[in-house]
Structures are given as structure tokens and as C-alpha cells.
Amino acid sequence: MSAETPHATHSVTNQPPPLVDYDVFAADAALAEAVERHVAPERAGEVRAELSALGRAAGSAEAQEWGAQANEYAPRLRTHDRYGHRIDEVDFHPAWHRLLDRAVSAGLTDAWSRPDGHLRRAAGFLVWSQVEAGHGCPVSMTHAAVPALRTEPRLAAQWEPLLTSHVYEPGLRAPATKRGALAGMGMTEKQGGSDVRANTTRAAPLAEDGTYTLTGHKWFCSAPMSDVFLVLAQAEAGLTCFLVPRVLADGSRNTFRVQRLKDKLGNRSNASGEVEFDGTTWAHRVGEEGRGVATIIEMVAATRLDCVLGSAGLMRQAVAQAVHHTAHREAFGGPLLDKPLMRNVLADLAVESEAATALALRLAAACDAAPDDEGERLLLRLAVPAAKYWVTKRCTPTVGEALECLGGNGYVEESGMPRLLREAPLNSIWEGSGNVQALDVLRALQREPGALDAFLGEVGAARGADHRLDAAVKDLLVELADLEGIEGRARRLVERMALVLQGALLVRHAPAAVADAFCASRLGADWGRAFGTLPGTLDLAAVVARARPVG
């Protein structure tokens, strides 16, 4: 042996292969079945093919490398060019643009112009966000801006074709010269946070009807390199929604001072900025003066559903990685997957993931039906904040437990699991944290009594199918009847609502092994306080086999 040849110290064995080159959509039985359940039969084949194409792209080694690169090379703010001109631009790694290009071309900003648009877009968002979650922010904002803009038909006519385009065209240019555009949002300020009525940004009217200048700031501005933003500011009649383009119709830059980018726990690929408006910032009113919250609420509802979808995607990817690893890793005489205690942990995680997916897709289907179905609209009014509260809350412990299934390997950055864990808390905070969601459920119960009827009708479709579900619904009704101190009990109430809704969906649509495990643990209280404490009488092997991403 030559001096240059190193001595081999060992052979590398018993290391699982990377989870690549598979169809993320088709390998997710819970997701594929939910799409099949809700899509119009005449479009099922088309939608299935569309989602499988995206799923294969998401499962490719190339796309996974894009996700890693976009997070390793964080966005960088450039406030000035080399000559000292103020430009307020953010530079991204090319991988970021590749991710966004695939998302936009797949129609993930276009739920509004296609049949079954919300369903197919939601399933695609759940699939593609498993590659990398950060770029989902501008995708979500762009999708959600459309209903708010429709309150101003002239603005919608200008911007909706760009926002729903399947062409990704980065760079700040005059809107009329672009084939596609992205939207961002700026609501919260330093002094108010979620209490947007405390905003101090001021809007002064100009001579042209509907136009204003803004003076103030936004403490969290989503995706500051977007083409256009919806922001809230105080006009003479009160809090009002405004459209703020980065580039004006004549090609000149609007005043949009990006002060700095946030240094965040996770979501590192995505830029979140602090911005200021200096009194010359041009804006166009969206909706009536003083009706800012009412105008922007449809955008908020859409982004809240995306929080549910994003969390469901994170959970699914974490569970897929855990099941894949343990299927290929041997310990103590056999595959980890077959060890009774590990099987219990994996089954518990799989049940949590499937419940999140089933609920998210049911709500997406309701979005498609809601314009023509008052019952579906009312269901969404209650179920979206309930789902946003509960599913996003379950994401962090689910991802953390899945990481532990990989042992020390999961704690190493190269596994991808730390990135999932850092991302996991975000959706519980974004678009209103847990308390905001719980209080919104109470508000819906008080202001729209029909919402509770719609909710109970959905849950009631499973009546008699499982005695534990029936008992949980009865307990929920008792809880709803007691209004004493209800605000202090809001989280407890909303958790129960989300669980019975998930249980009803699984009892009706999931395999018996999955529904039985959910009802026994989440509704029947035969469960511990950590994952892996399901009762041993359940068919856990079937639950785990269903969750396995590839054979």
C-alpha cells in the first residue's frame, strides 16, 4: 500500500439510504385519498397526474438540494447601490428562485381561477412545502391577496392576472411590463403586534380618488422583495387597507425603506423585514375607509389555512423521514421499525400527521364550495381558526419526536431534521398566535350562530360510528353550554372542537386502524403525555405501514 493511500478503519454499514427519487404525493396515502375524496370525479385523473408530477419533483435529489442551499445562504439586504442610491433590495441564492419558479408554475398562487382550485392548490402546497418551507411565505401571501383585492374591481383587474399567473418573474419593474407578480403583507407594528387597531401608520389622501401617502412603519413585513403589499394604516375614518406597490406605473420606485431583515429562529431562506414609509409612499385604498380589518380578513383566512397546510406538510415530512430511517436501520437484532416500542412511537406520529392532513384538505374543499354553499362558508368561519390553533400547536412536538427517531443522526444538520424543527413553531405564531385563534373561535360562536350548526352537522355525519367520538361530542356540547369564564377556557374548548372534527373525518374516511388509534388516544383518553403511549391492543403495524413513504 502506498504512503498516500489511507488505511481503512471500518466499513460503513447500517446507514439508511437518503429518502430521494420518490413521489411525495403518491407515497402519502392520507393525502392522495383526501384529494380523491374531494375532487370532482371528472377531474380526478387530471388532478392526480398534476400532483404526482409535482410530487416527483419534490422527491428529487435536485429539489432537496435547492431547499438546503436556500437555507444555507440566507437572503441579504442591500439598502443602497454602489453609487449611493437607495434601492432597498434583497438578494437571494439562485436556489430560492428555482423553488419559487416551480411553485408558481405549479399553480400554487392560483386557486381562484380553476375548478377544484383550492383543493388542488392546497394539496400541491402541502407537497411542495416539504422540500423547503420558507418560500411558502410569498406563495401564500400572493394566493391570499386576491380576495381582498376583489373589493376594488379596478385594482383586481390590474393585479389579479399577475398574482395568479403561472410565470415567476423576479425583479422590481413596472407592473405592466411583468408577466407575473408576488404579493406581501404588512400589518403589525412595534407597539401593537396582533392588536392591529393600535397601529399608528397614517394615511393622507391625495387629489386622485382612492390614493394616499403613508407615514409610519411595519415591524414585520412579509417577503419585502414582493411586487405589491397589502398594509393597514389609519385614515380619517379609521383603520383602512391599502395596496402599496414597490414600483409605480411610470417605472419609478415607490418609497419603501427596508430598515433591516429579521434574524429568525427558522424560516431562514425567507426574508422578513422591518419597513418604513416616509410620507411620500404612494398607496391605493382597498375597500372603504375604516373597514381595514373587514377588508383584509379574507386574506387572513386564506393564510391561516396555509398555516394548517404548512404544518401538515412539516409533520408529514418529519414522519416520512422517521419511518424511512427506522425501516432501514437495524438495532438489537432487527429493523428498528419492527421493535414494539418504536412501532408505537411511529404509529402515534403517523396518526397525528394523518389527522392534520385530513382536516386541512377538508377545509380546502370547503373553500371551493363556500361561494355557493352557505353551510360550507359557516363551517370555515369556525373550523379554520380551530384548525389553525390545534394543528400548528401539534407540529412542534410531532417534529421533535420524529427527529428523536433518528437518534443522534437526526440532531445533525445534514439530516434535514433540525431545519424542520426550527420551522415547526412558526405557523402557530404567524397570522395570529394561539390565543388570537382561540378568541376568534369565541367571536365566531357569538356573532354567527349558524357556524356552530355547520360544525355540528359536519361532526354529526359520523354519529354512531365510534362510541368514543360520540362521548367526546357530548362532552363538547356540555362545554359549549357553560358560558361562565369561557374566555379563560377558550384554548380547552377549541382543542376539543378540533379533536372531534379530526375524529369525525378519520372515522368516516380513514382505515379502521388509524381511526381506532385516534379515537382511543385523542378522544378516549387511553394515552399518555408523550408520543409512543398508544394502547397495545391497536393494529399499530398497519398504521406504520400506511405512513411509510416508499417500499
C-alpha positions as CSV (number, residue, x, y, z in Angstrom):
1,M,0.0,0.0,0.0
2,S,1.4,3.4,-1.0
3,A,2.1,6.1,1.6
4,E,-0.7,8.3,0.1
5,T,-3.4,5.6,0.5
6,P,-5.2,6.0,3.8
7,H,-5.7,2.9,6.0
8,A,-9.4,1.8,6.2
9,T,-10.6,1.8,9.8
10,H,-14.0,0.4,9.1
11,S,-16.8,-0.3,6.6
12,V,-19.8,2.0,6.6
13,T,-22.9,-0.2,7.2
14,N,-26.4,0.0,8.7
15,Q,-26.9,3.6,7.5
16,P,-30.3,4.2,5.8
17,P,-30.2,5.5,2.2
18,P,-31.4,9.0,1.6
19,L,-35.2,9.4,1.1
20,V,-35.0,10.7,-2.5
21,D,-36.3,9.9,-6.0
22,Y,-39.9,9.2,-4.9
23,D,-43.3,10.7,-5.5
24,V,-44.1,12.8,-2.4
25,F,-47.8,13.0,-3.3
26,A,-48.5,9.4,-4.3
27,A,-46.4,8.0,-1.4
28,D,-48.7,9.9,1.1
29,A,-51.8,7.7,1.3
30,A,-53.7,10.1,3.6
31,L,-53.1,13.0,1.2
32,A,-53.8,11.1,-2.0
33,E,-57.0,9.6,-0.6
34,A,-58.2,13.0,0.6
35,V,-57.8,14.5,-2.8
36,E,-59.6,11.6,-4.4
37,R,-62.4,12.0,-1.9
38,H,-63.0,15.7,-2.5
39,V,-62.1,16.3,-6.2
40,A,-64.8,16.2,-8.9
41,P,-64.7,12.7,-10.4
42,E,-64.4,14.0,-14.0
43,R,-61.2,15.9,-13.0
44,A,-59.7,13.2,-10.7
45,G,-57.2,11.8,-13.3
46,E,-56.0,15.3,-14.3
47,V,-55.5,16.4,-10.8
48,R,-53.8,13.2,-9.7
49,A,-51.3,13.5,-12.6
50,E,-50.7,17.1,-11.9
51,L,-49.9,16.4,-8.2
52,S,-47.8,13.4,-9.0
53,A,-45.7,15.4,-11.3
54,L,-45.1,17.9,-8.5
55,G,-44.6,15.1,-6.0
56,R,-41.8,13.6,-8.2
57,A,-40.1,16.9,-8.4
58,A,-40.4,17.4,-4.6
59,G,-38.9,14.0,-4.1
60,S,-35.9,14.6,-6.4
61,A,-32.4,15.0,-5.1
62,E,-32.1,18.2,-7.1
63,A,-35.1,19.9,-5.3
64,Q,-33.9,18.8,-1.9
65,E,-30.5,20.4,-2.7
66,W,-32.3,23.6,-3.6
67,G,-34.0,23.6,-0.2
68,A,-30.7,23.1,1.6
69,Q,-29.0,25.8,-0.4
70,A,-31.8,28.3,0.1
71,N,-31.4,28.0,3.9
72,E,-27.6,27.8,4.0
73,Y,-27.2,31.0,2.0
74,A,-29.6,33.4,3.7
75,P,-31.1,36.5,1.9
76,R,-29.0,39.7,2.1
77,L,-30.4,43.2,2.3
78,R,-28.8,45.9,0.0
79,T,-30.2,49.3,1.0
80,H,-28.0,51.2,-1.5
81,D,-26.3,50.6,-4.8
82,R,-22.6,51.2,-5.4
83,Y,-23.3,54.9,-6.2
84,G,-25.2,55.6,-3.0
85,H,-28.7,55.4,-4.5
86,R,-31.3,54.0,-2.2
87,I,-32.6,50.7,-3.7
88,D,-33.9,48.6,-0.8
89,E,-33.4,45.2,-2.5
90,V,-32.9,41.7,-1.1
91,D,-30.6,39.3,-2.8
92,F,-31.4,35.5,-2.7
93,H,-29.5,32.4,-3.6
94,P,-30.4,31.0,-7.1
95,A,-32.0,28.0,-5.3
96,W,-34.6,30.3,-3.8
97,H,-35.7,31.4,-7.3
98,R,-35.8,27.8,-8.5
99,L,-38.1,26.9,-5.7
100,L,-40.4,29.8,-6.3
101,D,-40.4,29.2,-10.1
102,R,-41.6,25.6,-9.6
103,A,-44.2,26.7,-7.0
104,V,-45.7,29.4,-9.2
105,S,-45.5,27.3,-12.4
106,A,-47.4,24.5,-10.5
107,G,-50.3,26.9,-9.8
108,L,-49.7,27.3,-6.1
109,T,-50.7,31.0,-6.3
110,D,-53.7,30.2,-8.5
111,A,-56.6,28.8,-6.5
112,W,-59.2,31.3,-7.8
113,S,-59.5,30.6,-11.5
114,R,-59.6,26.8,-11.8
115,P,-62.2,24.2,-10.9
116,D,-61.3,22.5,-7.6
117,G,-58.7,25.2,-7.4
118,H,-58.4,25.4,-3.6
119,L,-58.2,21.6,-3.3
120,R,-55.5,21.1,-5.9
121,R,-53.6,24.1,-4.8
122,A,-53.8,23.0,-1.1
123,A,-52.5,19.5,-1.9
124,G,-49.7,21.0,-4.1
125,F,-48.8,23.4,-1.3
126,L,-48.6,20.6,1.2
127,V,-46.4,18.5,-1.2
128,W,-44.0,21.2,-2.4
129,S,-43.5,22.9,1.0
130,Q,-42.0,19.6,2.2
131,V,-39.0,20.5,0.0
132,E,-38.5,23.9,1.8
133,A,-41.0,25.8,3.8
134,G,-39.6,29.3,3.7
135,H,-40.5,30.2,0.2
136,G,-44.1,29.2,1.0
137,C,-44.5,32.7,2.6
138,P,-44.6,34.7,-0.6
139,V,-46.6,31.9,-2.3
140,S,-49.1,32.1,0.5
141,M,-49.3,35.9,0.5
142,T,-49.7,36.1,-3.2
143,H,-52.5,33.5,-3.2
144,A,-54.3,35.2,-0.3
145,A,-54.2,38.7,-1.6
146,V,-56.7,38.0,-4.3
147,P,-60.0,38.1,-2.3
148,A,-59.0,41.3,-0.6
149,L,-58.2,43.0,-3.9
150,R,-61.6,41.9,-5.3
151,T,-63.2,44.5,-3.0
152,E,-61.7,47.1,-5.5
153,P,-62.6,45.8,-9.0
154,R,-60.2,48.2,-10.8
155,L,-57.3,47.0,-8.7
156,A,-58.3,43.4,-9.1
157,A,-58.4,43.8,-12.9
158,Q,-54.8,45.1,-12.8
159,W,-53.2,42.8,-10.3
160,E,-55.2,39.5,-10.2
161,P,-53.9,38.3,-13.6
162,L,-50.3,38.9,-12.4
163,L,-50.8,37.3,-9.0
164,T,-52.5,34.2,-10.3
165,S,-50.1,33.8,-13.2
166,H,-48.1,30.6,-13.6
167,V,-45.0,32.6,-14.6
168,Y,-42.4,33.5,-11.9
169,E,-40.6,36.8,-12.8
170,P,-38.4,38.2,-10.1
171,G,-37.1,41.7,-10.0
172,L,-38.6,45.1,-9.3
173,R,-40.1,46.6,-12.5
174,A,-43.2,48.4,-13.6
175,P,-46.2,46.0,-13.2
176,A,-47.3,46.5,-16.8
177,T,-44.0,45.1,-18.0
178,K,-44.2,41.9,-16.0
179,R,-45.9,38.5,-16.7
180,G,-46.3,37.6,-13.1
181,A,-46.0,39.2,-9.6
182,L,-45.8,38.3,-6.0
183,A,-47.6,39.9,-3.0
184,G,-46.6,40.5,0.6
185,M,-48.3,41.9,3.6
186,G,-47.6,44.4,6.4
187,M,-50.0,44.6,9.3
188,T,-48.2,44.5,12.7
189,E,-46.3,47.4,14.2
190,K,-43.9,47.7,17.2
191,Q,-46.5,48.9,19.7
192,G,-49.4,46.7,18.8
193,G,-48.4,43.3,17.4
194,S,-51.6,41.3,16.9
195,D,-53.7,44.3,18.1
196,V,-53.7,46.0,14.7
197,R,-56.2,48.6,15.8
198,A,-53.3,50.1,17.8
199,N,-51.5,50.8,14.5
200,T,-50.1,54.4,14.2
201,T,-49.2,54.4,10.5
202,R,-51.1,57.3,8.9
203,A,-52.7,57.7,5.5
204,A,-53.2,61.2,4.0
205,P,-55.5,61.5,0.9
206,L,-54.2,62.8,-2.4
207,A,-56.2,64.6,-5.1
208,E,-56.8,61.4,-7.1
209,D,-59.7,59.4,-5.7
210,G,-58.6,56.4,-3.7
211,T,-54.9,57.4,-3.5
212,Y,-53.0,58.3,-0.4
213,T,-49.5,58.8,1.0
214,L,-48.4,56.8,4.0
215,T,-46.2,57.7,7.0
216,G,-45.2,55.1,9.5
217,H,-43.7,51.6,9.8
218,K,-44.3,47.9,9.8
219,W,-42.4,45.8,12.4
220,F,-43.0,42.5,10.4
221,C,-43.3,42.8,6.7
222,S,-43.6,39.5,4.9
223,A,-41.5,38.9,1.8
224,P,-40.2,42.5,1.2
225,M,-39.0,41.8,-2.3
226,S,-42.6,41.2,-3.5
227,D,-44.1,43.4,-6.1
228,V,-47.0,44.7,-4.1
229,F,-48.2,44.7,-0.5
230,L,-51.4,45.0,1.4
231,V,-50.9,47.1,4.5
232,L,-53.1,48.6,7.2
233,A,-53.0,52.3,8.1
234,Q,-55.1,54.9,9.9
235,A,-57.2,57.1,7.6
236,E,-59.6,59.8,8.7
237,A,-62.4,57.2,9.1
238,G,-60.2,54.7,10.9
239,L,-58.1,51.7,10.2
240,T,-58.0,51.1,6.4
241,C,-56.5,48.6,4.0
242,F,-54.1,49.9,1.3
243,L,-52.2,48.5,-1.7
244,V,-48.6,49.6,-1.8
245,P,-46.6,48.7,-5.0
246,R,-42.8,48.6,-4.9
247,V,-42.6,50.1,-8.4
248,L,-45.1,52.7,-9.6
249,A,-46.8,52.7,-13.0
250,D,-44.2,55.0,-14.5
251,G,-41.4,52.7,-13.5
252,S,-40.1,54.8,-10.6
253,R,-39.5,53.2,-7.2
254,N,-42.1,53.8,-4.5
255,T,-40.7,54.8,-1.2
256,F,-40.4,51.5,0.7
257,R,-37.5,51.7,3.2
258,V,-36.3,48.2,4.3
259,Q,-34.6,49.0,7.6
260,R,-33.3,45.5,8.3
261,L,-34.1,41.8,7.9
262,K,-35.2,39.8,10.9
263,D,-32.7,37.2,12.3
264,K,-35.2,34.4,12.9
265,L,-35.1,31.1,14.7
266,G,-36.1,29.2,11.5
267,N,-37.5,30.2,8.1
268,R,-34.0,31.3,7.2
269,S,-34.5,31.2,3.5
270,N,-37.3,33.7,3.6
271,A,-36.7,37.4,4.1
272,S,-38.9,39.1,6.8
273,G,-38.2,42.8,7.1
274,E,-38.9,46.0,9.1
275,V,-40.0,48.7,6.7
276,E,-40.8,52.4,6.9
277,F,-43.0,54.8,4.9
278,D,-41.7,58.3,4.9
279,G,-44.7,60.4,3.9
280,T,-44.1,60.1,0.2
281,T,-45.1,56.4,0.0
282,W,-47.9,56.1,-2.5
283,A,-50.8,53.8,-1.7
284,H,-54.2,53.0,-3.1
285,R,-57.1,52.3,-0.8
286,V,-58.6,48.8,-0.8
287,G,-62.2,48.8,0.4
288,E,-63.8,51.5,2.4
289,E,-62.1,53.8,4.9
290,G,-62.4,52.5,8.4
291,R,-63.1,48.9,7.1
292,G,-59.5,47.7,7.0
293,V,-59.9,44.6,9.2
294,A,-63.1,43.6,7.4
295,T,-61.3,44.1,4.0
296,I,-58.2,42.1,4.8
297,I,-59.9,39.4,6.8
298,E,-60.4,37.2,3.7
299,M,-56.7,37.4,3.1
300,V,-56.0,36.4,6.7
301,A,-58.4,33.4,6.5
302,A,-56.6,32.1,3.4
303,T,-53.2,32.5,5.1
304,R,-54.4,30.8,8.2
305,L,-55.5,27.8,6.2
306,D,-52.0,27.8,4.7
307,C,-50.6,27.7,8.2
308,V,-52.6,24.5,8.7
309,L,-51.3,23.1,5.4
310,G,-47.7,24.1,6.1
311,S,-47.8,22.4,9.5
312,A,-49.4,19.3,8.0
313,G,-46.6,19.3,5.4
314,L,-43.9,19.6,8.0
315,M,-45.4,16.8,10.1
316,R,-45.7,14.6,7.1
317,Q,-42.1,15.1,6.0
318,A,-40.9,14.5,9.6
319,V,-42.9,11.3,9.9
320,A,-41.8,10.1,6.5
321,Q,-38.2,10.6,7.4
322,A,-38.7,8.8,10.7
323,V,-40.4,5.8,9.2
324,H,-37.9,5.6,6.4
325,H,-35.0,5.7,8.7
326,T,-36.3,3.1,11.1
327,A,-37.2,0.8,8.2
328,H,-33.6,0.8,7.0
329,R,-31.8,0.9,10.4
330,E,-31.2,-2.2,12.4
331,A,-30.6,-2.4,16.1
332,F,-30.8,-5.1,18.7
333,G,-31.3,-7.9,16.2
334,G,-33.7,-6.5,13.6
335,P,-35.1,-3.4,11.9
336,L,-36.0,-0.6,14.3
337,L,-39.4,-0.3,12.6
338,D,-40.3,-3.8,13.9
339,K,-39.5,-3.1,17.6
340,P,-42.7,-2.8,19.5
341,L,-41.9,0.4,21.3
342,M,-40.6,2.1,18.2
343,R,-43.7,0.9,16.3
344,N,-45.8,2.6,19.0
345,V,-44.0,5.9,18.6
346,L,-44.2,5.8,14.8
347,A,-47.9,4.9,14.8
348,D,-48.6,7.7,17.2
349,L,-46.8,10.2,15.0
350,A,-48.5,8.8,11.9
351,V,-51.9,9.3,13.4
352,E,-51.2,12.9,14.3
353,S,-50.0,13.6,10.8
354,E,-52.9,11.9,9.1
355,A,-55.4,13.8,11.2
356,A,-53.8,17.1,10.3
357,T,-53.8,16.2,6.6
358,A,-57.5,15.1,6.6
359,L,-58.6,18.3,8.3
360,A,-56.5,20.6,6.1
361,L,-57.9,19.0,2.9
362,R,-61.5,19.1,4.1
363,L,-61.1,22.8,4.7
364,A,-59.6,23.4,1.3
365,A,-62.6,21.6,-0.3
366,A,-64.9,23.8,1.7
367,C,-63.2,26.8,0.2
368,D,-64.1,25.6,-3.3
369,A,-67.7,25.1,-2.2
370,A,-68.2,28.1,0.0
371,P,-69.1,30.7,-2.7
372,D,-72.3,28.7,-3.5
373,D,-72.9,26.9,-0.2
374,E,-73.6,28.9,3.0
375,G,-73.1,25.9,5.2
376,E,-69.6,25.4,4.0
377,R,-68.8,29.1,4.5
378,L,-70.1,28.9,8.0
379,L,-68.1,25.8,8.7
380,L,-64.9,27.6,7.5
381,R,-65.6,30.5,9.8
382,L,-65.3,28.2,12.9
383,A,-63.1,25.4,11.7
384,V,-60.3,27.5,10.2
385,P,-59.3,29.2,13.4
386,A,-59.8,26.0,15.4
387,A,-57.6,24.0,12.9
388,K,-55.1,26.8,12.9
389,Y,-54.9,26.7,16.7
390,W,-54.6,23.0,17.1
391,V,-52.7,21.6,14.0
392,T,-50.0,24.3,14.3
393,K,-49.7,23.6,18.0
394,R,-49.2,19.9,17.3
395,C,-46.4,20.5,14.8
396,T,-43.5,21.2,17.1
397,P,-43.9,18.1,19.4
398,T,-44.5,15.9,16.4
399,V,-41.4,17.0,14.5
400,G,-39.3,16.9,17.7
401,E,-40.4,13.3,18.4
402,A,-39.8,12.3,14.7
403,L,-36.3,13.8,15.0
404,E,-35.6,11.6,18.0
405,C,-36.4,8.5,16.0
406,L,-33.3,9.2,14.0
407,G,-31.2,9.4,17.2
408,G,-28.1,11.5,17.0
409,N,-28.3,11.4,13.2
410,G,-31.5,13.5,13.5
411,Y,-29.7,16.1,15.5
412,V,-27.1,16.7,12.8
413,E,-27.9,19.4,10.3
414,E,-27.2,17.3,7.3
415,S,-30.2,15.1,8.1
416,G,-32.6,18.0,7.4
417,M,-34.5,17.3,10.6
418,P,-33.1,20.4,12.5
419,R,-34.4,22.6,9.8
420,L,-37.9,21.1,10.1
421,L,-37.7,21.5,13.9
422,R,-36.7,25.2,13.6
423,E,-39.6,25.8,11.2
424,A,-42.2,23.9,13.3
425,P,-43.2,26.8,15.7
426,L,-43.7,29.4,13.0
427,N,-47.2,28.6,11.8
428,S,-48.5,28.8,15.4
429,I,-47.3,32.4,15.6
430,W,-47.8,33.6,12.1
431,E,-51.2,35.1,11.2
432,G,-52.3,35.3,14.9
433,S,-50.9,33.1,17.7
434,G,-52.8,30.6,19.7
435,N,-54.7,33.0,21.9
436,V,-55.8,35.0,18.9
437,Q,-57.2,31.9,17.2
438,A,-59.0,30.7,20.3
439,L,-60.6,34.1,20.8
440,D,-61.6,34.2,17.2
441,V,-63.5,30.9,17.6
442,L,-65.4,32.5,20.5
443,R,-66.1,35.6,18.4
444,A,-67.5,33.4,15.6
445,L,-69.7,31.4,18.1
446,Q,-71.1,34.7,19.4
447,R,-71.6,36.6,16.1
448,E,-72.5,33.7,13.7
449,P,-74.6,31.1,15.5
450,G,-75.0,29.3,12.2
451,A,-71.3,28.4,12.3
452,L,-71.9,26.1,15.2
453,D,-74.7,24.4,13.4
454,A,-72.5,23.8,10.4
455,F,-69.7,22.5,12.6
456,L,-72.0,20.1,14.5
457,G,-73.5,19.0,11.2
458,E,-70.1,18.0,9.9
459,V,-69.2,16.2,13.1
460,G,-72.7,14.6,13.2
461,A,-72.1,12.9,9.9
462,A,-70.0,10.4,11.9
463,R,-72.6,9.9,14.7
464,G,-72.9,6.3,15.9
465,A,-69.7,5.1,14.2
466,D,-67.5,5.2,17.3
467,H,-68.7,5.4,20.9
468,R,-65.6,7.4,22.0
469,L,-66.3,10.1,19.3
470,D,-70.0,10.2,20.4
471,A,-68.9,10.7,24.0
472,A,-66.4,13.4,23.1
473,V,-69.1,15.3,21.1
474,K,-71.4,15.1,24.1
475,D,-68.7,16.5,26.4
476,L,-68.1,19.3,23.9
477,L,-71.8,20.3,24.0
478,V,-71.7,20.5,27.7
479,E,-68.6,22.7,27.5
480,L,-70.3,25.0,25.0
481,A,-73.3,25.3,27.2
482,D,-71.3,26.7,30.1
483,L,-70.5,30.3,29.3
484,E,-69.1,31.1,32.8
485,G,-65.5,32.2,32.4
486,I,-65.4,31.0,28.8
487,E,-62.6,33.2,27.7
488,G,-60.2,31.6,30.2
489,R,-61.3,28.2,28.9
490,A,-61.0,29.1,25.2
491,R,-58.0,27.0,24.5
492,R,-59.5,24.0,26.1
493,L,-62.7,24.4,24.2
494,V,-61.0,25.0,20.8
495,E,-58.7,22.0,21.3
496,R,-61.8,19.8,21.9
497,M,-63.5,21.2,18.8
498,A,-60.5,20.4,16.6
499,L,-60.2,16.9,18.0
500,V,-63.8,15.9,17.5
501,L,-63.6,17.4,13.9
502,Q,-60.5,15.4,13.2
503,G,-62.0,12.3,14.8
504,A,-65.2,12.6,12.7
505,L,-63.2,12.8,9.5
506,L,-61.0,9.8,10.3
507,V,-63.9,7.7,11.5
508,R,-65.7,8.4,8.2
509,H,-62.7,8.2,5.8
510,A,-59.5,6.7,7.2
511,P,-58.7,3.0,7.6
512,A,-60.1,1.4,10.7
513,A,-56.6,1.0,12.3
514,V,-56.0,4.8,12.0
515,A,-59.4,5.9,13.2
516,D,-59.3,3.4,16.1
517,A,-55.9,4.7,17.2
518,F,-57.1,8.3,17.1
519,C,-60.3,7.8,18.9
520,A,-58.7,5.6,21.6
521,S,-55.9,8.1,22.3
522,R,-57.1,11.6,21.5
523,L,-60.8,11.1,22.4
524,G,-60.9,8.1,24.7
525,A,-58.1,9.3,26.9
526,D,-56.3,5.9,26.7
527,W,-53.0,7.7,26.1
528,G,-50.0,9.1,28.0
529,R,-48.5,12.5,27.8
530,A,-45.8,11.6,25.2
531,F,-45.9,10.0,21.8
532,G,-45.5,6.2,21.9
533,T,-48.1,5.6,24.6
534,L,-50.9,4.2,22.4
535,P,-52.7,1.2,23.9
536,G,-51.1,-2.1,22.8
537,T,-54.4,-3.6,21.6
538,L,-54.4,-1.5,18.4
539,D,-53.2,-2.5,15.0
540,L,-50.1,-0.4,15.1
541,A,-48.2,-2.2,12.3
542,A,-50.9,-1.3,9.8
543,V,-50.8,2.4,10.8
544,V,-47.0,2.5,10.4
545,A,-47.1,0.6,7.1
546,R,-49.6,3.2,5.7
547,A,-47.3,6.0,6.7
548,R,-44.2,4.5,5.0
549,P,-43.2,6.8,2.1
550,V,-41.6,4.0,-0.1
551,G,-41.4,0.3,0.0
